[in-house]
Amino acid sequence: MSEKVFIDKQHRPVYQALAATAASIRSAAEEAGLGRIVMELVNVRVSQLNGCAFCLDLHTRQAREAGESEQRLAVLPAWRDTALFDDTERTALGLAEALTHLPSGENREAIFAKYRAQLSPEQFSVLSWAVVAMNAFNRVSIISGHSVRQR
């Protein structure tokens, strides 16, 4: 059995560039009027869809630190079925799902147009970048086999 290859450590400059991208996204999100809770909800939802335990552990903790409730985190997979999320959060979560599981070509433009109509261009762009980056971080953690440590 071969050892794990932690690709974030194997090519640290590449990982650092990804981390710098995430920092730029956080700044752009603030400038676009998207608070930390919205962004952490997106990070958690993308990580749920991808099954990334390491990122789920990290981002649920960061969401709680930002003021997110246990109740909303618990029902996040069923966000469509509850009134606990506001319109901006629902739009961000829908876009996160659409960009993580890209819709078929014939439906893609209609789905993206729906979210573009509900967000400013800046918000649509920064949320899209956030989802792209979170998907990348999920893959880095899954490929590397990052483990969740007991706290």
N, C-alpha and C positions, 0 to 999 in steps of 0.2 A: 504494500500500500504506500503510495507516495504521500509526501508531506503537503500540507496546504501551501499555496502560494498567495501571500497577502499582497495583492496587486497594488494596494495603496502604499505599501512600504517598499515593494520591489521597484516601483517607479515613482518615488516620492514627488518629484517636480510636477508630474502629470496630476497626481492627486491634489497637490497644493494649488494648481491652476483651477481644478474643479471647486475646491474650497473657496478660492478667491471669487469665482463665479457666483457661488452661493452668497457670499458677503455682498456682492454687487446687487444681487437680486433682492436681498433684504433691504438695502438702501432704496432701491427703485420702488419696492412695495410701499415703503413709508411715504415716499414722494407721491405715489399714486393714490394715497389714502387708504391703503389696505393694511390693517393692523396686524400685529404679531399673531393674534389668535386665529384670524382667517388663514394666515400662511401656515401656521402649525396644523390646523385642521386639514389643509391640503396635503401637507407632508405626511400626516398620519393616514389619511385616506389612500394616498398613492401607495404607501408602504403596506397597508392592509391588502390592497389589490395585488401587490407583487409578492406578498408573503415574506417580507423582510423583518425577521424578529429583532435584529439589532437596531434597525431604524425605528421600528415601532416602540421599542423600549426607550430610545433616545427622545423621540419626538412627542410621545405621550407625556413624558416627564417635562419636556420643555413647554408643552401646551399647558400643563398644570401650573408651571412656574409663571406663565403669562396670565394666569387667572382662569383658565378653562376649567369647567366643572367635570367631575367624575361621571355625572349623569350623561352629559352630552358626548363625552368620549365613549361611554358604554354603548350608546345608541348610534354612533357614527355610521356603522355599516348600513343602517336603516334610516339614514337622514331624510329620505323622501317621505317616510311614513310618520314623521313627527313635526310638530310646529315649533320645535326648540331652536331651529336655525333660521336666521333672518334671510332676506332676499339676496344680499351680497354673498353670504356664506353658501347658500344653496346654489347660486350661480357658479361660485368658485369650485364647489364640490362636483357639480355636473361637468364643468370644463375639465377638472382633474381626471374624472373617470373617462371622458371622451378622448383625452390626450394620452391616457395610459393604455386604454384598449381602443386603438384607433378604429373609427367606424369605417364601413366599406366605402369605396369611392363614390358611389351614387348618393349615399347619405351624408358623407363627410361635410360637404360645403353647406348643406342646410343646417346641420348641427352646429358647425362653427359660426355660421351667420346668426343663429339664435343667441349664442353667447356674446358675440360681438355687439349685438343690439342691446344687451343688458349691461354691458361694461363700457367704460371709456376705452379708447385705444390703448392708453397707458396701462390700465388695469388688465385688459385682455393680454397684452404683451407680457407684462411682468408675471401674471399667473401662468401663462404658457411656459415662460422660462423656468419658473419655479417647478412646474411639473416635469419638464425635461431634466432639470438638475436632480430632482428627487428620484426619478426613474434611474438616472445614472448612479446616484449614491446607493440605491437599493441593489443594483447589479454589482457594484463594487463589493458591497458587504456580503451578498449571496455567493458570488464567485470566490471571495476570499474565505468564506466560512466564519465570519466574525461571530463570536458567541456573545450571548447575554449573560452577564455575571450577576449572581445573587447579590442583592443589596440588603 
